[in-house]
Amino acid sequence: MMGFTWYMLGVLTGASAIFLWKFSKQYRLNRLAWGGLTVGLFLILFSIAWSAGAVLEGVPRAASMGLLLFGLSGIVLLTFTYKYIDTKLGKIAFEKVAVEPAVEIISPVKASKKVKQAGAALPDIIGKGVRYLAYVSLAIALIVGMVSGDKDYEAMVRAKFHDQKLTKVNENPVVFQLGEKGQGSSNYVLIHEGQGYGGPFVLGLRIMEDGKIHEVIPLDHKETPAFIKKIEDANYRTQFVGKSVADDFIVGVDIDAVSGATVTTMAAAEAVRKGAHMAAVAKFKMEPKWKKAPWKFGLDEILILFIFVLAFVPTVYQKKPWKHIYLAATIGIVGFYLNAAISVGSLSGLLMGYIPGITDHLIWWILVVGTVLGIVLLGKNVYCFRICPFYGIQFLITKLGGSRFNPSAAILKRSKSVANVLLWLALMTSFLASHPALGSYEPFAMMFSLNGVGIQWFLLPLALIGSFFMSNFWCRFFCPCGHALTKLRQYRKKILDTFKHGK
């Protein structure tokens, strides 16, 4: 495989040399132009070699970073070099040779093709049949996933403590005792669930007779993997060790949040708080003197609410300089500061009933529920091309590229079919696995927190490099979340039109 990689790299290097030679025959090139073209091509070739080698060594993150750091830099350098050559140096003048105008002869075959238009399109019934089949399959997948989503808590705990005897001592909440009864201090594992940004998760609280938490064990989760990785890297669970079951467990008071994963942090604290307080009352007979968790409404929620409300004001997102200021705010606040971009996992989780509490997760309610209600009640999709921070990133990159490639109507029509298939696959995966984040492949977390998984490491360079040449590249061809919101808006319009015309 490595030999083939070097062979292809040699072919690309030869093709680059031929390109430079032919380009030099058409344009006047000075040292600056030669340097920009050479370095730009070298960076692109180096990024390909770097990425291929990283993939073969099993390090996808290094491959993704290589494409972004070297490949995108090379493309940017080539673009600016070409602009410099085209505006400052110009083309080499050639003598024009007069050519007799060709007479177009239209053959009978071409003429007949122009006439025959009615039989060119596929029957509309086939398209409708495919759409209905897709809807039915999604409904079945949702039902199957919900019915088969029962959790085997005992198997989860046995997977963590496979060398110890396990005895269920309580049903609601589910509590297991580790080890033989009467041997030393009692060792209990209390099971409790929480609701994160992307889906639910299951935690085990290891509690002993001293009334303290000795371990917080992640047993199962359907949360966005990037958020789970972020709190694991921050050793978030260690904060609970040694605390009494009667403590408050309030984020910002006796528990520290993890920046960029605030919703997941709040959800984990809520799950530990409820589980510990259950144990305090049922097992240790304590009076509930702990503080209740207050509504989480601080600077983060104020900023999100402000950005969401401004999305309904046309002057803000249409006219300069307000549009650029607003885009910068969405990138900085929604993207990098809060890392709260909506994904198809957020929408599928809403359909599956994985809805976090509003007191702790107001940001989720403002973005996800607010966006859906904006479409249903007002017919306005204020998230796509306004609040979405990844759209702001694409907008900046397209401006940097300068020139825009506008695809033909045929390509745009086919792109809708591709987006439909990708959306269907994402929802089918989420529904069947009853795991909203499993079907979410968007590179948003990778972009704003560098915590991507799997294919996201390769989709991010593809999206950013594609945006350099075409405006809204990701939105047009690949985004399942944006396509789902667009579909919802279209269905709303059809339903209203049906009632309006009485059909």
C-alpha positions as CSV (number, residue, x, y, z in Angstrom):
1,M,0.0,0.0,0.0
2,M,2.8,2.4,0.8
3,G,4.4,1.7,-2.6
4,F,1.2,2.6,-4.4
5,T,1.0,5.8,-2.3
6,W,4.5,6.8,-3.4
7,Y,3.6,6.0,-7.0
8,M,0.5,8.2,-7.0
9,L,2.5,11.0,-5.3
10,G,5.0,10.7,-8.1
11,V,2.2,11.0,-10.7
12,L,0.8,14.0,-9.0
13,T,4.3,15.6,-8.8
14,G,4.8,15.1,-12.5
15,A,1.3,16.5,-13.3
16,S,2.2,19.6,-11.2
17,A,5.4,20.1,-13.1
18,I,3.5,19.9,-16.4
19,F,0.9,22.4,-15.0
20,L,3.6,24.9,-14.1
21,W,5.3,24.6,-17.6
22,K,2.0,25.1,-19.4
23,F,1.0,28.0,-17.1
24,S,4.3,29.7,-17.7
25,K,3.5,29.7,-21.4
26,Q,0.3,31.6,-20.9
27,Y,1.2,34.1,-18.2
28,R,4.2,36.4,-17.5
29,L,5.8,35.1,-14.3
30,N,8.3,36.8,-12.1
31,R,10.2,35.4,-9.1
32,L,7.3,36.2,-6.7
33,A,4.8,34.4,-9.0
34,W,7.1,31.4,-9.4
35,G,7.7,31.2,-5.7
36,G,3.9,31.3,-4.8
37,L,3.0,28.7,-7.4
38,T,5.9,26.4,-6.4
39,V,5.3,26.7,-2.6
40,G,1.5,26.3,-3.0
41,L,1.8,23.1,-5.0
42,F,4.5,21.8,-2.7
43,L,2.2,22.3,0.3
44,I,-0.7,20.5,-1.4
45,L,1.5,17.6,-2.4
46,F,3.0,17.5,1.1
47,S,-0.4,17.4,2.7
48,I,-1.4,14.5,0.5
49,A,1.8,12.6,1.5
50,W,1.3,13.5,5.2
51,S,-2.3,12.4,5.3
52,A,-1.8,9.2,3.4
53,G,1.0,8.2,5.7
54,A,-1.0,9.1,8.8
55,V,-4.0,7.1,7.6
56,L,-1.8,4.0,7.0
57,E,-0.3,4.4,10.4
58,G,-3.8,4.5,12.0
59,V,-3.7,8.2,13.1
60,P,-6.7,9.9,11.4
61,R,-6.3,13.0,13.5
62,A,-2.9,13.7,12.1
63,A,-4.2,13.1,8.6
64,S,-7.0,15.6,9.2
65,M,-4.7,18.2,10.6
66,G,-2.3,17.8,7.7
67,L,-5.0,18.5,5.2
68,L,-6.1,21.6,7.1
69,L,-2.7,23.0,7.9
70,F,-0.8,22.2,4.7
71,G,-3.5,21.5,2.1
72,L,-5.7,24.5,2.8
73,S,-2.7,26.7,3.2
74,G,-1.5,25.6,-0.2
75,I,-4.8,26.3,-1.8
76,V,-5.0,29.8,-0.2
77,L,-1.5,30.6,-1.4
78,L,-2.2,29.4,-5.0
79,T,-5.4,31.5,-5.1
80,F,-3.7,34.7,-4.0
81,T,-0.8,34.0,-6.3
82,Y,-3.2,33.5,-9.3
83,K,-4.9,36.8,-8.4
84,Y,-1.6,38.6,-8.3
85,I,-0.6,37.1,-11.7
86,D,-3.9,37.9,-13.3
87,T,-4.1,41.5,-12.1
88,K,-0.4,42.6,-12.0
89,L,1.3,40.5,-14.7
90,G,-1.3,39.4,-17.2
91,K,-1.3,36.9,-20.0
92,I,1.2,36.6,-22.8
93,A,-0.1,38.2,-26.0
94,F,-0.6,35.9,-29.0
95,E,-1.4,36.7,-32.6
96,K,-5.0,36.0,-33.4
97,V,-5.7,33.9,-36.4
98,A,-9.0,34.6,-38.3
99,V,-11.2,31.5,-38.4
100,E,-14.2,31.1,-40.6
101,P,-17.3,30.9,-38.5
102,A,-18.5,27.3,-38.3
103,V,-22.0,26.6,-39.5
104,E,-23.9,24.6,-37.0
105,I,-25.6,21.7,-38.6
106,I,-28.4,20.2,-36.5
107,S,-28.8,16.6,-37.1
108,P,-32.2,15.0,-37.2
109,V,-31.3,13.1,-34.1
110,K,-30.6,16.3,-32.1
111,A,-33.7,17.9,-33.5
112,S,-35.8,15.0,-32.4
113,K,-34.3,15.1,-28.9
114,K,-35.3,18.7,-28.6
115,V,-38.9,17.8,-29.6
116,K,-39.1,14.8,-27.3
117,Q,-39.4,16.2,-23.8
118,A,-42.5,14.5,-22.4
119,G,-40.9,11.1,-22.4
120,A,-37.5,12.1,-20.9
121,A,-38.6,12.3,-17.3
122,L,-39.2,9.2,-15.1
123,P,-42.8,8.6,-14.1
124,D,-43.7,10.7,-11.0
125,I,-45.2,7.7,-9.3
126,I,-41.8,6.1,-8.9
127,G,-40.5,9.2,-7.0
128,K,-43.5,9.2,-4.8
129,G,-43.2,5.5,-4.1
130,V,-39.6,5.9,-3.0
131,R,-40.5,8.8,-0.7
132,Y,-43.3,6.9,0.9
133,L,-41.1,3.9,1.3
134,A,-38.5,6.0,3.0
135,Y,-41.1,7.5,5.4
136,V,-42.5,4.1,6.3
137,S,-39.0,2.6,6.9
138,L,-38.1,5.5,9.2
139,A,-41.4,5.1,11.2
140,I,-40.7,1.4,11.6
141,A,-37.1,2.0,12.6
142,L,-38.2,4.5,15.2
143,I,-40.7,2.0,16.7
144,V,-38.3,-0.9,16.6
145,G,-35.6,1.2,18.3
146,M,-37.9,2.4,21.1
147,V,-39.3,-1.1,21.7
148,S,-35.9,-2.8,21.8
149,G,-34.3,0.0,23.9
150,D,-34.7,-1.7,27.3
151,K,-31.5,-1.5,29.3
152,D,-29.9,-4.5,31.0
153,Y,-28.5,-2.8,34.1
154,E,-27.1,-6.0,35.5
155,A,-25.1,-6.7,32.4
156,M,-23.7,-3.2,32.5
157,V,-22.5,-3.5,36.1
158,R,-21.2,-7.1,35.5
159,A,-19.1,-5.7,32.6
160,K,-17.4,-3.4,35.1
161,F,-17.1,-5.8,38.0
162,H,-16.9,-9.2,36.3
163,D,-14.8,-10.7,39.1
164,Q,-17.2,-9.9,42.0
165,K,-20.5,-11.3,43.1
166,L,-23.4,-9.1,42.1
167,T,-26.8,-9.1,44.0
168,K,-29.7,-6.8,43.2
169,V,-31.0,-5.4,46.5
170,N,-33.4,-2.8,45.3
171,E,-35.6,-2.3,42.2
172,N,-36.5,1.5,42.2
173,P,-33.9,2.9,42.1
174,V,-31.9,-0.1,40.9
175,V,-29.2,-0.9,43.5
176,F,-26.7,-3.8,43.3
177,Q,-24.5,-5.0,46.2
178,L,-21.0,-6.0,45.3
179,G,-19.4,-9.0,47.1
180,E,-20.7,-11.4,49.6
181,K,-23.1,-10.2,52.3
182,G,-21.5,-9.8,55.7
183,Q,-17.9,-9.6,54.4
184,G,-16.6,-6.1,55.4
185,S,-18.3,-2.9,54.7
186,S,-21.2,-3.0,52.3
187,N,-20.4,-1.9,48.8
188,Y,-23.4,-0.7,46.7
189,V,-23.8,0.5,43.1
190,L,-26.8,2.7,42.6
191,I,-28.0,3.1,39.0
192,H,-29.3,6.4,37.7
193,E,-29.9,8.0,34.3
194,G,-29.3,11.5,33.0
195,Q,-30.3,13.3,29.8
196,G,-27.4,15.0,27.9
197,Y,-27.3,17.3,24.9
198,G,-27.3,14.4,22.4
199,G,-29.1,11.7,24.3
200,P,-29.4,9.8,27.7
201,F,-26.6,8.1,29.6
202,V,-26.4,5.7,32.6
203,L,-24.2,6.2,35.6
204,G,-23.4,3.9,38.5
205,L,-22.8,5.5,41.9
206,R,-20.5,3.3,44.1
207,I,-21.6,4.1,47.7
208,M,-20.4,2.5,50.9
209,E,-21.6,2.4,54.5
210,D,-19.8,5.7,55.3
211,G,-22.5,7.5,53.2
212,K,-19.9,8.8,50.7
213,I,-19.5,8.4,46.9
214,H,-16.4,6.3,46.2
215,E,-16.7,6.1,42.4
216,V,-18.9,7.4,39.5
217,I,-19.0,4.7,36.8
218,P,-20.1,5.5,33.3
219,L,-22.1,2.4,32.3
220,D,-23.8,3.4,29.1
221,H,-24.3,6.6,27.1
222,K,-26.0,7.9,24.0
223,E,-24.5,11.3,24.3
224,T,-22.5,13.1,21.6
225,P,-19.1,11.3,21.7
226,A,-17.2,14.6,21.5
227,F,-18.8,15.9,24.7
228,I,-18.2,12.6,26.5
229,K,-14.5,12.7,25.5
230,K,-14.2,16.3,26.7
231,I,-15.5,15.6,30.2
232,E,-13.4,12.4,30.4
233,D,-10.3,14.3,29.4
234,A,-11.1,16.9,32.2
235,N,-11.4,14.1,34.8
236,Y,-14.8,15.5,35.6
237,R,-16.0,12.4,37.5
238,T,-13.3,12.7,40.1
239,Q,-15.0,15.8,41.6
240,F,-17.7,13.6,43.1
241,V,-15.4,11.1,44.9
242,G,-15.4,11.6,48.6
243,K,-18.5,13.7,48.7
244,S,-21.4,12.8,51.0
245,V,-24.7,11.6,49.5
246,A,-26.3,14.6,51.2
247,D,-24.2,17.2,49.4
248,D,-25.8,19.7,47.0
249,F,-24.0,18.7,43.8
250,I,-24.7,22.0,42.1
251,V,-22.6,23.0,39.1
252,G,-20.9,26.3,39.8
253,V,-21.2,25.9,43.6
254,D,-19.6,22.7,44.7
255,I,-19.1,21.2,41.2
256,D,-17.0,22.7,38.4
257,A,-18.3,22.8,34.9
258,V,-16.3,21.7,31.8
259,S,-16.0,24.4,29.2
260,G,-17.4,23.4,25.8
261,A,-19.5,20.6,27.3
262,T,-21.7,22.6,29.8
263,V,-24.9,20.8,29.0
264,T,-23.4,17.3,29.5
265,T,-21.7,18.6,32.7
266,M,-25.1,19.8,34.0
267,A,-26.7,16.5,33.0
268,A,-24.1,14.4,34.8
269,A,-24.3,16.4,37.9
270,E,-28.1,16.2,37.9
271,A,-27.9,12.4,37.6
272,V,-25.4,12.1,40.4
273,R,-27.4,14.5,42.6
274,K,-30.7,12.6,42.2
275,G,-29.1,9.2,42.7
276,A,-27.1,10.3,45.7
277,H,-30.2,11.9,47.3
278,M,-32.2,8.8,46.8
279,A,-29.6,6.8,48.6
280,A,-29.5,9.4,51.4
281,V,-33.2,9.1,52.1
282,A,-33.8,5.4,51.4
283,K,-30.6,3.9,52.8
284,F,-29.2,6.3,55.3
285,K,-32.5,7.8,56.5
286,M,-31.3,11.4,56.1
287,E,-33.5,14.4,56.2
288,P,-33.6,16.2,52.8
289,K,-31.8,19.4,53.9
290,W,-29.8,19.9,50.7
291,K,-30.4,22.8,48.4
292,K,-32.4,22.4,45.3
293,A,-30.7,23.0,42.0
294,P,-31.7,26.5,40.8
295,W,-32.7,27.5,37.3
296,K,-29.5,27.7,35.2
297,F,-29.9,31.2,33.7
298,G,-26.6,33.0,33.5
299,L,-24.4,34.7,31.0
300,D,-24.4,31.7,28.6
301,E,-28.2,31.5,28.4
302,I,-28.5,35.3,28.0
303,L,-26.1,35.3,25.1
304,I,-27.9,32.4,23.3
305,L,-31.3,34.0,23.8
306,F,-30.0,37.3,22.5
307,I,-28.5,35.7,19.4
308,F,-31.7,33.7,18.8
309,V,-34.0,36.7,19.0
310,L,-31.7,38.7,16.7
311,A,-32.1,35.9,14.1
312,F,-35.6,37.2,13.5
313,V,-34.5,40.7,12.7
314,P,-33.8,41.0,8.9
315,T,-31.5,44.1,9.3
316,V,-29.2,42.1,11.5
317,Y,-28.5,39.1,9.2
318,Q,-28.9,40.9,5.8
319,K,-27.3,44.4,6.0
320,K,-23.6,45.2,6.5
321,P,-21.9,45.6,8.9
322,W,-24.5,44.0,11.2
323,K,-24.4,40.8,9.2
324,H,-20.6,40.4,9.7
325,I,-20.9,41.3,13.4
326,Y,-23.7,38.8,13.8
327,L,-21.8,36.0,12.1
328,A,-18.7,36.7,14.2
329,A,-20.9,36.4,17.3
330,T,-22.4,33.1,16.2
331,I,-18.9,31.6,15.5
332,G,-17.4,32.9,18.7
333,I,-20.3,32.2,21.1
334,V,-22.4,29.4,19.7
335,G,-19.4,27.6,18.1
336,F,-16.2,28.1,20.1
337,Y,-17.5,29.3,23.5
338,L,-20.5,27.0,24.0
339,N,-19.9,24.4,21.3
340,A,-23.7,24.2,21.1
341,A,-24.3,23.7,17.3
342,I,-27.5,21.7,16.4
343,S,-26.9,18.4,14.7
344,V,-29.2,15.8,13.2
345,G,-28.6,13.9,16.5
346,S,-30.4,16.8,18.3
347,L,-33.4,16.5,16.0
348,S,-33.6,12.7,16.1
349,G,-33.3,12.8,19.9
350,L,-36.2,15.2,20.0
351,L,-38.3,12.6,18.0
352,M,-37.2,9.8,20.3
353,G,-38.2,11.8,23.4
354,Y,-34.7,12.3,24.7
355,I,-35.4,15.8,26.0
356,P,-33.3,17.3,28.8
357,G,-34.9,19.3,31.6
358,I,-35.5,23.0,30.9
359,T,-34.1,24.1,34.3
360,D,-30.6,22.8,33.6
361,H,-30.6,22.8,29.8
362,L,-32.1,26.1,28.7
363,I,-29.5,26.4,25.9
364,W,-30.7,23.2,24.3
365,W,-34.4,24.3,24.6
366,I,-33.6,27.7,23.0
367,L,-31.7,26.3,20.1
368,V,-33.4,23.0,19.3
369,V,-37.0,23.5,20.5
370,G,-36.9,27.2,19.6
371,T,-35.7,26.5,16.0
372,V,-38.4,23.8,15.5
373,L,-41.2,26.0,16.9
374,G,-40.0,28.9,14.7
375,I,-40.5,26.7,11.6
376,V,-43.8,25.2,12.8
377,L,-45.4,28.4,14.1
378,L,-43.9,31.1,11.9
379,G,-42.5,29.2,8.9
380,K,-39.0,30.6,9.5
381,N,-35.8,28.6,9.7
382,V,-33.7,31.0,11.7
383,Y,-30.9,28.5,12.4
384,C,-29.6,27.7,8.9
385,F,-27.6,30.6,7.3
386,R,-28.1,32.7,10.5
387,I,-27.4,31.1,13.9
388,C,-25.4,28.1,12.7
389,P,-21.7,28.7,13.5
390,F,-20.5,26.4,10.8
391,Y,-22.3,28.5,8.2
392,G,-20.3,31.5,9.5
393,I,-17.0,29.6,9.0
394,Q,-18.0,28.7,5.5
395,F,-18.9,32.3,4.7
396,L,-15.5,33.5,5.8
397,I,-13.6,30.9,3.9
398,T,-15.6,31.6,0.7
399,K,-14.8,35.3,1.1
400,L,-11.2,34.4,1.5
401,G,-11.3,32.3,-1.7
402,G,-12.8,35.2,-3.7
403,S,-14.0,33.4,-6.7
404,R,-17.1,31.2,-6.5
405,F,-17.9,28.1,-8.4
406,N,-21.6,28.0,-9.1
407,P,-22.8,24.5,-9.9
408,S,-25.3,23.9,-12.6
409,A,-29.0,23.3,-12.0
410,A,-28.6,19.6,-12.8
411,I,-25.8,19.3,-10.1
412,L,-27.9,21.1,-7.6
413,K,-30.9,18.9,-8.4
414,R,-28.8,15.7,-7.9
415,S,-27.3,17.2,-4.7
416,K,-30.8,17.2,-3.2
417,S,-31.1,13.4,-3.8
418,V,-27.7,12.9,-2.1
419,A,-28.8,15.0,0.9
420,N,-32.0,13.0,1.1
421,V,-30.1,9.7,1.2
422,L,-27.6,11.0,3.8
423,L,-30.5,12.3,6.0
424,W,-32.3,8.9,5.7
425,L,-29.2,7.0,6.6
426,A,-28.5,9.2,9.6
427,L,-32.0,8.9,10.9
428,M,-32.2,5.2,10.3
429,T,-29.0,4.7,12.2
430,S,-30.1,6.8,15.1
431,F,-33.6,5.2,15.3
432,L,-32.5,1.6,15.0
433,A,-29.8,2.0,17.6
434,S,-31.9,4.3,19.8
435,H,-28.8,6.4,19.9
436,P,-29.3,10.0,18.5
437,A,-25.6,10.8,18.3
438,L,-24.7,7.6,16.4
439,G,-26.2,8.9,13.2
440,S,-24.7,12.4,13.6
441,Y,-21.7,12.7,11.3
442,E,-21.4,16.5,11.1
443,P,-17.9,17.8,11.8
444,F,-19.1,20.6,14.2
445,A,-17.5,19.3,17.4
446,M,-14.3,18.6,15.4
447,M,-14.3,22.2,14.2
448,F,-15.0,24.0,17.5
449,S,-13.4,21.7,20.0
450,L,-11.1,19.4,18.1
451,N,-12.9,16.4,19.6
452,G,-14.0,14.6,16.5
453,V,-14.5,10.8,16.0
454,G,-14.2,8.5,13.0
455,I,-15.2,10.1,9.7
456,Q,-15.5,13.6,11.2
457,W,-11.7,13.9,10.9
458,F,-12.0,13.6,7.2
459,L,-15.3,15.5,6.6
460,L,-13.9,18.7,8.2
461,P,-11.1,19.2,5.7
462,L,-13.5,18.3,2.9
463,A,-16.1,20.8,4.1
464,L,-13.5,23.6,4.6
465,I,-11.6,23.1,1.3
466,G,-14.9,22.8,-0.6
467,S,-16.1,26.0,0.9
468,F,-13.0,27.7,-0.4
469,F,-14.4,27.2,-4.0
470,M,-18.1,27.1,-3.5
471,S,-20.4,29.1,-1.1
472,N,-22.3,27.0,1.4
473,F,-20.6,23.8,0.2
474,W,-21.4,21.7,3.3
475,C,-24.9,23.1,3.5
476,R,-25.8,22.4,-0.1
477,F,-24.5,18.9,-0.4
478,F,-24.0,17.2,3.0
479,C,-25.7,18.7,6.0
480,P,-28.4,16.4,7.3
481,C,-29.6,18.8,10.0
482,G,-30.1,21.7,7.6
483,H,-31.9,19.4,5.1
484,A,-34.2,18.1,7.8
485,L,-35.1,21.6,8.9
486,T,-35.8,22.6,5.2
487,K,-38.0,19.5,4.8
488,L,-40.0,20.5,7.9
489,R,-40.5,23.9,6.5
490,Q,-41.7,22.5,3.2
491,Y,-44.1,20.1,4.9
492,R,-45.6,23.0,6.9
493,K,-46.2,25.0,3.7
494,K,-47.8,22.0,2.0
495,I,-50.1,21.4,4.9
496,L,-51.2,25.0,5.1
497,D,-51.7,25.1,1.4
498,T,-53.9,22.0,1.6
499,F,-56.1,23.5,4.3
500,K,-56.2,26.9,2.5
501,H,-57.4,25.4,-0.8
502,G,-59.6,22.8,0.8
503,K,-57.8,19.9,-0.8
